[in-house]
Amino acid sequence: MPGPSSVRPRADPSRRSVGAGPDGHRPGGTGGRGRAGQLAEQTNLTTGAITSMIRRLKQAGYVTAERDPADQRRVIITLVPGSVESGTRLYASFGQAMAAVVSGYGIEELRLLARHYDEMSAVYQAQLAGLRHDGATGGDTVRD
């Protein structure tokens, strides 16, 4: 059976890393620096949820958050040097365990799983867009 390295990931914006833009780079193209609003948009989190996430990441020492000198309403989030490597080490055993699971699947099973993920993601994104549109037009919306 093929291992996880025999299945190549597709370039799919729904599979980019958290905080990365469509080109796979971090917000603002500055290697780990961007606005809190950008991160909220890219992760589909509300501003309240992203604020809580940023607070936890700051407390853990992964990011810094500072007011944008050009616009005090904006907050600039910056990765602390070494934090990506630290996170990579933290999740290494998880990655190894997931690779072991995936290595047990055949290529057709992996294709089915990838198709299922793609189709479910499309449904989710369409529903989310509908909720956002309804909120903008005064229709019923789901609130956090």
DOGU-507841 format. One record per residue: residue number from 1; z, y, x of N, C-alpha, C, O in turn; residue in one letter. Coordinates in Angstrom, 1 decimal, always signed. Layout:
REM residues N
ATOM   seq      n.w      n.v      n.u     ca.w     ca.v     ca.u      c.w      c.v      c.u      o.w      o.v      o.u   type
ATOM   NUM        Z        Y        X        Z        Y        X        Z        Y        X        Z        Y        X      A
...
END
This chain:
REM residues 144
ATOM   seq      n.w      n.v      n.u     ca.w     ca.v     ca.u      c.w      c.v      c.u      o.w      o.v      o.u   type
ATOM     1     +0.0     -1.2     +0.8     +0.0     +0.0     +0.0     +0.0     +1.2     +0.9     +0.6     +1.3     +1.9      M
ATOM     2     -0.7     +2.3     +0.4     -0.7     +3.5     +1.2     +0.6     +4.2     +1.2     +1.4     +4.1     +0.2      P
ATOM     3     +1.0     +4.8     +2.3     +2.2     +5.6     +2.4     +2.0     +7.0     +2.0     +0.8     +7.3     +1.6      G
ATOM     4     +3.0     +7.8     +2.0     +2.9     +9.1     +1.5     +1.9    +10.0     +2.3     +1.3    +10.9     +1.7      P
ATOM     5     +1.7     +9.7     +3.6     +0.8    +10.5     +4.4     -0.7    +10.2     +4.0     -1.5    +10.9     +4.5      S
ATOM     6     -0.9     +9.1     +3.3     -2.3     +8.8     +3.0     -2.8     +9.5     +1.7     -4.0     +9.4     +1.4      S
ATOM     7     -2.0    +10.2     +1.0     -2.4    +11.0     -0.1     -2.2    +12.5     +0.3     -1.2    +13.0     +0.6      V
ATOM     8     -3.4    +13.2     +0.3     -3.4    +14.6     +0.7     -3.1    +15.5     -0.5     -3.7    +15.3     -1.5      R
ATOM     9     -2.2    +16.4     -0.3     -1.9    +17.3     -1.4     -3.1    +18.2     -1.7     -3.9    +18.6     -0.7      P
ATOM    10     -3.3    +18.6     -2.9     -4.4    +19.5     -3.3     -3.9    +20.9     -3.2     -2.7    +21.2     -3.3      R
ATOM    11     -4.9    +21.9     -2.9     -4.5    +23.3     -2.9     -4.3    +23.7     -4.4     -5.3    +23.8     -5.1      A
ATOM    12     -3.1    +23.8     -4.8     -2.8    +24.1     -6.2     -1.7    +25.1     -6.2     -0.6    +24.9     -5.6      D
ATOM    13     -1.9    +26.3     -6.8     -0.8    +27.3     -6.8     +0.5    +26.9     -7.4     +1.5    +27.4     -7.0      P
ATOM    14     +0.5    +25.9     -8.3     +1.7    +25.5     -8.9     +2.5    +24.6     -7.9     +3.7    +24.4     -8.2      S
ATOM    15     +1.9    +24.2     -6.8     +2.6    +23.4     -5.8     +3.0    +24.2     -4.5     +3.3    +23.6     -3.5      R
ATOM    16     +2.9    +25.5     -4.6     +3.2    +26.3     -3.4     +4.7    +26.3     -3.2     +5.5    +26.1     -4.2      R
ATOM    17     +5.2    +26.6     -2.1     +6.6    +26.7     -1.8     +7.2    +27.9     -2.6     +6.5    +28.9     -2.8      S
ATOM    18     +8.5    +27.8     -2.9     +9.2    +28.8     -3.6     +9.1    +30.1     -2.8     +9.4    +30.1     -1.6      V
ATOM    19     +8.7    +31.2     -3.5     +8.6    +32.5     -2.8     +7.3    +32.7     -2.1     +7.1    +33.8     -1.6      G
ATOM    20     +6.5    +31.7     -2.0     +5.2    +31.9     -1.4     +4.1    +32.4     -2.4     +4.2    +32.1     -3.5      A
ATOM    21     +3.2    +33.2     -1.8     +2.2    +33.7     -2.7     +1.0    +32.7     -2.8     +1.2    +31.6     -2.3      G
ATOM    22     +0.0    +33.1     -3.5     -1.2    +32.2     -3.7     -1.8    +31.6     -2.4     -2.4    +30.6     -2.4      P
ATOM    23     -1.6    +32.4     -1.3     -2.2    +31.9     -0.1     -1.2    +31.1     +0.7     -1.5    +30.7     +1.8      D
ATOM    24     +0.0    +30.8     +0.1     +1.0    +30.0     +0.8     +2.0    +30.7     +1.7     +2.9    +30.2     +2.2      G
ATOM    25     +1.8    +32.1     +1.8     +2.6    +32.9     +2.6     +3.8    +33.5     +1.8     +3.6    +33.6     +0.6      H
ATOM    26     +4.8    +33.9     +2.5     +5.9    +34.5     +1.8     +5.6    +35.8     +1.3     +4.6    +36.4     +1.7      R
ATOM    27     +6.4    +36.4     +0.3     +6.1    +37.7     -0.3     +5.8    +38.7     +0.7     +6.5    +38.8     +1.8      P
ATOM    28     +4.8    +39.5     +0.5     +4.5    +40.7     +1.3     +3.8    +40.3     +2.6     +3.5    +41.2     +3.4      G
ATOM    29     +3.6    +39.0     +2.8     +2.9    +38.6     +4.0     +3.7    +38.9     +5.3     +3.1    +38.9     +6.4      G
ATOM    30     +5.0    +39.1     +5.2     +5.8    +39.5     +6.4     +6.7    +38.4     +6.9     +7.7    +38.6     +7.6      T
ATOM    31     +6.3    +37.1     +6.6     +7.1    +36.0     +7.1     +8.5    +35.9     +6.6     +9.4    +35.6     +7.4      G
ATOM    32     +8.7    +36.1     +5.3    +10.0    +35.9     +4.8    +10.7    +37.1     +4.2    +11.9    +37.2     +4.1      G
ATOM    33     +9.9    +38.1     +3.9    +10.4    +39.4     +3.4     +9.6    +39.8     +2.1     +8.4    +39.7     +2.2      R
ATOM    34    +10.3    +40.1     +1.1     +9.6    +40.6     -0.1    +10.6    +41.1     -1.1    +11.8    +41.1     -0.9      G
ATOM    35    +10.0    +41.6     -2.3    +10.9    +42.2     -3.3    +11.5    +41.1     -4.2    +10.8    +40.0     -4.4      R
ATOM    36    +12.6    +41.3     -4.7    +13.3    +40.4     -5.6    +12.4    +40.2     -6.9    +12.4    +39.1     -7.4      A
ATOM    37    +11.7    +41.2     -7.3    +10.9    +41.1     -8.5     +9.7    +40.1     -8.2     +9.3    +39.4     -9.1      G
ATOM    38     +9.2    +40.2     -7.0     +8.1    +39.2     -6.7     +8.6    +37.8     -6.7     +7.9    +36.9     -7.3      Q
ATOM    39     +9.8    +37.6     -6.2    +10.4    +36.2     -6.2    +10.6    +35.8     -7.6    +10.4    +34.6     -8.0      L
ATOM    40    +11.1    +36.7     -8.5    +11.3    +36.3     -9.9    +10.0    +35.9    -10.6     +9.9    +34.9    -11.3      A
ATOM    41     +8.9    +36.7    -10.3     +7.6    +36.3    -10.9     +7.1    +35.0    -10.4     +6.6    +34.2    -11.2      E
ATOM    42     +7.2    +34.8     -9.1     +6.7    +33.5     -8.5     +7.4    +32.3     -8.9     +6.9    +31.2     -8.9      Q
ATOM    43     +8.7    +32.4     -9.3     +9.5    +31.3     -9.6     +9.7    +31.2    -11.1    +10.3    +30.2    -11.6      T
ATOM    44     +9.1    +32.1    -11.9     +9.2    +32.1    -13.3    +10.7    +32.2    -13.8    +11.1    +31.6    -14.8      N
ATOM    45    +11.5    +32.9    -13.0    +12.9    +33.2    -13.4    +13.1    +34.6    -13.9    +12.3    +35.5    -13.6      L
ATOM    46    +14.0    +34.7    -14.8    +14.3    +36.1    -15.3    +15.0    +36.9    -14.2    +15.4    +36.3    -13.2      T
ATOM    47    +15.1    +38.2    -14.4    +15.7    +39.0    -13.4    +17.2    +38.7    -13.2    +17.7    +38.7    -12.1      T
ATOM    48    +17.8    +38.3    -14.3    +19.2    +37.9    -14.3    +19.4    +36.6    -13.4    +20.3    +36.5    -12.6      G
ATOM    49    +18.5    +35.7    -13.7    +18.6    +34.4    -12.9    +18.3    +34.6    -11.5    +18.9    +34.0    -10.6      A
ATOM    50    +17.3    +35.4    -11.2    +16.9    +35.6     -9.7    +18.1    +36.4     -9.0    +18.3    +36.1     -7.9      I
ATOM    51    +18.7    +37.3     -9.7    +19.9    +38.0     -9.1    +21.0    +37.0     -8.8    +21.5    +37.1     -7.7      T
ATOM    52    +21.3    +36.1     -9.7    +22.3    +35.1     -9.4    +21.9    +34.2     -8.2    +22.7    +33.9     -7.3      S
ATOM    53    +20.6    +33.8     -8.2    +20.1    +32.9     -7.1    +20.2    +33.7     -5.7    +20.6    +33.1     -4.7      M
ATOM    54    +19.8    +34.9     -5.7    +19.8    +35.7     -4.5    +21.3    +35.9     -4.0    +21.6    +35.8     -2.8      I
ATOM    55    +22.2    +36.1     -5.0    +23.6    +36.2     -4.6    +24.1    +35.0     -3.9    +24.8    +35.0     -2.9      R
ATOM    56    +23.7    +33.8     -4.5    +24.2    +32.5     -3.9    +23.5    +32.3     -2.5    +24.2    +31.9     -1.6      R
ATOM    57    +22.3    +32.7     -2.4    +21.6    +32.5     -1.1    +22.2    +33.5     +0.0    +22.3    +33.1     +1.1      L
ATOM    58    +22.6    +34.7     -0.5    +23.3    +35.6     +0.5    +24.6    +35.0     +0.9    +24.9    +35.1     +2.1      K
ATOM    59    +25.4    +34.5     -0.1    +26.7    +34.0     +0.3    +26.6    +32.8     +1.2    +27.5    +32.5     +2.0      Q
ATOM    60    +25.5    +32.0     +1.1    +25.3    +30.8     +2.0    +24.7    +31.3     +3.3    +24.6    +30.4     +4.2      A
ATOM    61    +24.3    +32.5     +3.5    +23.8    +33.0     +4.7    +22.3    +32.8     +4.9    +21.8    +32.8     +6.1      G
ATOM    62    +21.5    +32.5     +3.9    +20.1    +32.2     +4.0    +19.2    +33.5     +3.9    +18.2    +33.5     +4.5      Y
ATOM    63    +19.7    +34.5     +3.2    +18.9    +35.7     +3.0    +19.8    +37.0     +3.1    +21.0    +36.9     +3.0      V
ATOM    64    +19.2    +38.1     +3.3    +19.8    +39.4     +3.2    +19.1    +40.1     +2.1    +18.0    +39.8     +1.8      T
ATOM    65    +19.8    +41.1     +1.4    +19.3    +41.8     +0.4    +19.6    +43.3     +0.6    +20.8    +43.6     +0.7      A
ATOM    66    +18.6    +44.2     +0.6    +18.8    +45.6     +0.8    +18.0    +46.4     -0.1    +16.9    +45.9     -0.5      E
ATOM    67    +18.5    +47.6     -0.5    +17.7    +48.5     -1.3    +16.4    +48.9     -0.6    +16.5    +49.2     +0.6      R
ATOM    68    +15.3    +49.0     -1.3    +14.1    +49.5     -0.7    +14.3    +51.0     -0.5    +14.5    +51.8     -1.4      D
ATOM    69    +14.1    +51.5     +0.8    +14.3    +53.0     +1.0    +13.3    +53.8     +0.3    +13.5    +55.0     -0.1      P
ATOM    70    +12.1    +53.2     +0.0    +11.1    +54.0     -0.7    +11.3    +54.0     -2.2    +10.8    +54.9     -2.9      A
ATOM    71    +12.1    +53.1     -2.7    +12.3    +53.0     -4.2    +13.7    +52.3     -4.4    +13.7    +51.1     -4.3      D
ATOM    72    +14.7    +53.0     -4.6    +16.1    +52.5     -4.7    +16.3    +51.5     -5.8    +17.3    +50.8     -5.9      Q
ATOM    73    +15.3    +51.4     -6.8    +15.4    +50.5     -7.8    +15.1    +49.1     -7.4    +15.5    +48.1     -8.0      R
ATOM    74    +14.3    +49.0     -6.3    +13.8    +47.7     -5.8    +14.8    +47.1     -4.7    +15.5    +47.9     -4.0      R
ATOM    75    +14.9    +45.8     -4.7    +15.7    +45.1     -3.6    +14.7    +44.3     -2.8    +13.9    +43.5     -3.3      V
ATOM    76    +14.9    +44.5     -1.5    +14.1    +43.7     -0.5    +14.9    +42.5     +0.0    +16.0    +42.7     +0.5      I
ATOM    77    +14.3    +41.3     -0.2    +15.0    +40.1     +0.2    +14.3    +39.6     +1.5    +13.1    +39.6     +1.6      I
ATOM    78    +15.2    +39.3     +2.5    +14.6    +38.9     +3.8    +15.3    +37.6     +4.2    +16.5    +37.4     +4.2      T
ATOM    79    +14.5    +36.6     +4.6    +15.1    +35.3     +5.1    +15.8    +35.6     +6.4    +15.3    +36.3     +7.3      L
ATOM    80    +17.0    +35.0     +6.6    +17.7    +35.1     +7.8    +17.0    +34.2     +8.8    +16.7    +33.0     +8.5      V
ATOM    81    +16.8    +34.6    +10.1    +16.1    +33.7    +11.1    +16.9    +32.4    +11.2    +18.1    +32.4    +11.3      P
ATOM    82    +16.1    +31.3    +11.2    +16.7    +30.0    +11.3    +17.1    +29.4     +9.9    +17.4    +28.2     +9.9      G
ATOM    83    +17.0    +30.2     +8.8    +17.4    +29.6     +7.5    +16.5    +28.6     +7.0    +16.9    +27.6     +6.4      S
ATOM    84    +15.2    +28.7     +7.3    +14.2    +27.7     +6.8    +14.5    +26.4     +7.5    +14.5    +25.3     +6.9      V
ATOM    85    +14.7    +26.5     +8.8    +15.0    +25.3     +9.6    +16.3    +24.6     +9.1    +16.4    +23.4     +9.1      E
ATOM    86    +17.3    +25.4     +8.8    +18.5    +24.9     +8.3    +18.3    +24.2     +7.0    +18.9    +23.1     +6.8      S
ATOM    87    +17.6    +24.8     +6.1    +17.3    +24.2     +4.8    +16.5    +22.9     +5.0    +16.7    +21.9     +4.3      G
ATOM    88    +15.5    +22.9     +5.9    +14.7    +21.7     +6.2    +15.7    +20.6     +6.7    +15.5    +19.4     +6.2      T
ATOM    89    +16.6    +20.9     +7.6    +17.5    +19.8     +8.0    +18.4    +19.4     +6.8    +18.7    +18.2     +6.7      R
ATOM    90    +18.8    +20.3     +6.0    +19.7    +20.0     +4.9    +19.0    +19.0     +3.9    +19.7    +18.1     +3.4      L
ATOM    91    +17.7    +19.1     +3.7    +17.0    +18.3     +2.8    +16.2    +17.2     +3.4    +15.4    +16.5     +2.8      Y
ATOM    92    +16.4    +16.9     +4.7    +15.7    +15.9     +5.4    +15.9    +14.5     +4.8    +14.9    +13.8     +4.6      A
ATOM    93    +17.1    +14.2     +4.5    +17.4    +12.8     +4.0    +16.8    +12.7     +2.6    +16.3    +11.6     +2.2      S
ATOM    94    +16.8    +13.8     +1.8    +16.1    +13.7     +0.5    +14.6    +13.5     +0.7    +14.1    +12.7     +0.0      F
ATOM    95    +14.0    +14.2     +1.6    +12.6    +14.0     +1.8    +12.3    +12.6     +2.3    +11.3    +12.0     +1.8      G
ATOM    96    +13.1    +12.0     +3.1    +12.9    +10.6     +3.6    +13.0     +9.7     +2.4    +12.3     +8.7     +2.3      Q
ATOM    97    +14.0     +9.9     +1.6    +14.2     +9.0     +0.4    +13.1     +9.1     -0.5    +12.6     +8.1     -1.1      A
ATOM    98    +12.6    +10.3     -0.8    +11.4    +10.5     -1.7    +10.2     +9.8     -1.1     +9.4     +9.2     -1.8      M
ATOM    99    +10.0    +10.0     +0.2     +8.8     +9.3     +0.9     +8.9     +7.8     +0.8     +7.9     +7.1     +0.6      A
ATOM   100    +10.1     +7.3     +0.8    +10.3     +5.8     +0.6     +9.9     +5.4     -0.8     +9.2     +4.4     -1.0      A
ATOM   101    +10.3     +6.2     -1.8     +9.9     +5.9     -3.1     +8.4     +6.0     -3.3     +7.8     +5.0     -3.8      V
ATOM   102     +7.8     +7.0     -2.8     +6.3     +7.2     -3.0     +5.5     +6.2     -2.2     +4.5     +5.8     -2.7      V
ATOM   103     +6.1     +5.7     -1.1     +5.3     +4.7     -0.4     +5.2     +3.4     -1.1     +4.4     +2.5     -0.8      S
ATOM   104     +6.0     +3.2     -2.2     +5.9     +2.0     -3.0     +4.8     +2.1     -4.1     +4.6     +1.1     -4.7      G
ATOM   105     +4.2     +3.2     -4.2     +3.1     +3.3     -5.2     +1.7     +3.1     -4.6     +1.5     +3.5     -3.4      Y
ATOM   106     +0.9     +2.6     -5.4     -0.5     +2.5     -5.0     -1.2     +3.8     -5.2     -0.7     +4.7     -5.9      G
ATOM   107     -2.5     +3.9     -4.7     -3.2     +5.1     -4.8     -3.5     +5.5     -6.2     -3.5     +6.7     -6.6      I
ATOM   108     -3.8     +4.5     -7.1     -4.1     +4.8     -8.5     -2.8     +5.3     -9.2     -2.9     +6.2    -10.1      E
ATOM   109     -1.7     +4.8     -8.9     -0.4     +5.2     -9.5     -0.1     +6.7     -9.0     +0.3     +7.5     -9.8      E
ATOM   110     -0.4     +7.0     -7.8     -0.2     +8.3     -7.3     -1.1     +9.3     -7.9     -0.7    +10.4     -8.3      L
ATOM   111     -2.4     +8.9     -8.2     -3.3     +9.7     -8.9     -2.8    +10.0    -10.3     -3.0    +11.1    -10.8      R
ATOM   112     -2.3     +9.0    -11.0     -1.8     +9.1    -12.3     -0.6    +10.1    -12.3     -0.6    +11.0    -13.1      L
ATOM   113     +0.3     +9.9    -11.4     +1.4    +10.9    -11.3     +1.0    +12.3    -11.0     +1.5    +13.2    -11.6      L
ATOM   114     +0.0    +12.5    -10.2     -0.5    +13.8     -9.9     -1.2    +14.4    -11.1     -1.0    +15.6    -11.4      A
ATOM   115     -2.0    +13.6    -11.8     -2.6    +14.1    -13.0     -1.6    +14.5    -14.1     -1.7    +15.5    -14.7      R
ATOM   116     -0.6    +13.6    -14.2     +0.5    +13.9    -15.2     +1.2    +15.2    -14.8     +1.4    +16.1    -15.7      H
ATOM   117     +1.5    +15.4    -13.6     +2.1    +16.7    -13.1     +1.3    +17.9    -13.4     +1.7    +18.9    -14.0      Y
ATOM   118     +0.0    +17.8    -13.1     -1.0    +18.9    -13.3     -1.1    +19.2    -14.8     -1.0    +20.4    -15.2      D
ATOM   119     -1.2    +18.2    -15.6     -1.3    +18.4    -17.1     -0.1    +19.0    -17.7     -0.1    +19.9    -18.5      E
ATOM   120     +1.1    +18.5    -17.3     +2.4    +19.0    -17.8     +2.6    +20.4    -17.3     +3.1    +21.2    -18.1      M
ATOM   121     +2.2    +20.7    -16.1     +2.4    +22.1    -15.6     +1.5    +23.0    -16.4     +1.9    +24.1    -16.7      S
ATOM   122     +0.3    +22.6    -16.7     -0.6    +23.5    -17.5     +0.0    +23.8    -18.9     -0.1    +24.9    -19.3      A
ATOM   123     +0.5    +22.7    -19.5     +1.2    +22.9    -20.8     +2.3    +23.9    -20.7     +2.5    +24.8    -21.5      V
ATOM   124     +3.2    +23.7    -19.7     +4.3    +24.5    -19.5     +3.9    +26.0    -19.3     +4.4    +26.9    -19.9      Y
ATOM   125     +2.9    +26.2    -18.4     +2.4    +27.6    -18.1     +1.8    +28.2    -19.4     +2.0    +29.4    -19.6      Q
ATOM   126     +1.1    +27.5    -20.2     +0.5    +28.0    -21.4     +1.6    +28.4    -22.4     +1.5    +29.4    -23.0      A
ATOM   127     +2.6    +27.5    -22.5     +3.7    +27.9    -23.4     +4.5    +29.1    -22.9     +4.9    +29.9    -23.7      Q
ATOM   128     +4.7    +29.1    -21.7     +5.4    +30.3    -21.1     +4.6    +31.6    -21.3     +5.2    +32.6    -21.7      L
ATOM   129     +3.3    +31.5    -21.1     +2.5    +32.7    -21.3     +2.6    +33.1    -22.8     +2.6    +34.3    -23.1      A
ATOM   130     +2.6    +32.1    -23.7     +2.7    +32.5    -25.1     +4.0    +33.1    -25.5     +4.0    +34.1    -26.3      G
ATOM   131     +5.1    +32.6    -24.9     +6.4    +33.2    -25.1     +6.4    +34.7    -24.6     +7.0    +35.6    -25.3      L
ATOM   132     +5.8    +34.9    -23.4     +5.8    +36.2    -22.9     +5.0    +37.1    -23.8     +5.3    +38.3    -24.0      R
ATOM   133     +3.8    +36.7    -24.2     +2.9    +37.5    -25.1     +3.7    +37.8    -26.4     +3.6    +39.0    -26.8      H
ATOM   134     +4.3    +36.9    -27.0     +5.1    +37.1    -28.2     +6.1    +38.2    -28.0     +6.3    +39.0    -28.9      D
ATOM   135     +6.8    +38.1    -26.9     +7.8    +39.1    -26.6     +7.2    +40.5    -26.4     +7.8    +41.5    -26.9      G
ATOM   136     +6.0    +40.6    -25.9     +5.4    +41.9    -25.7     +4.9    +42.4    -27.0     +4.7    +43.7    -27.1      A
ATOM   137     +4.6    +41.6    -27.9     +4.0    +42.0    -29.2     +5.0    +42.1    -30.3     +4.6    +42.4    -31.5      T
ATOM   138     +6.3    +41.8    -30.0     +7.3    +41.9    -31.0     +7.5    +40.6    -31.8     +8.3    +40.6    -32.8      G
ATOM   139     +6.9    +39.5    -31.4     +7.1    +38.2    -32.1     +8.4    +37.6    -31.7     +9.1    +38.1    -30.9      G
ATOM   140     +8.6    +36.4    -32.3     +9.8    +35.7    -31.9     +9.7    +35.2    -30.5     +8.7    +34.6    -30.1      D
ATOM   141    +10.8    +35.3    -29.7    +10.8    +34.8    -28.4    +12.1    +34.1    -28.1    +13.0    +34.2    -28.8      T
ATOM   142    +12.0    +33.2    -27.1    +13.2    +32.5    -26.7    +13.9    +33.4    -25.6    +13.3    +33.9    -24.7      V
ATOM   143    +15.2    +33.7    -25.8    +15.9    +34.5    -24.9    +16.8    +33.6    -24.0    +17.3    +32.6    -24.4      R
ATOM   144    +17.0    +34.1    -22.8    +17.9    +33.4    -21.9    +19.4    +33.6    -22.3    +20.3    +33.1    -21.6      D
END
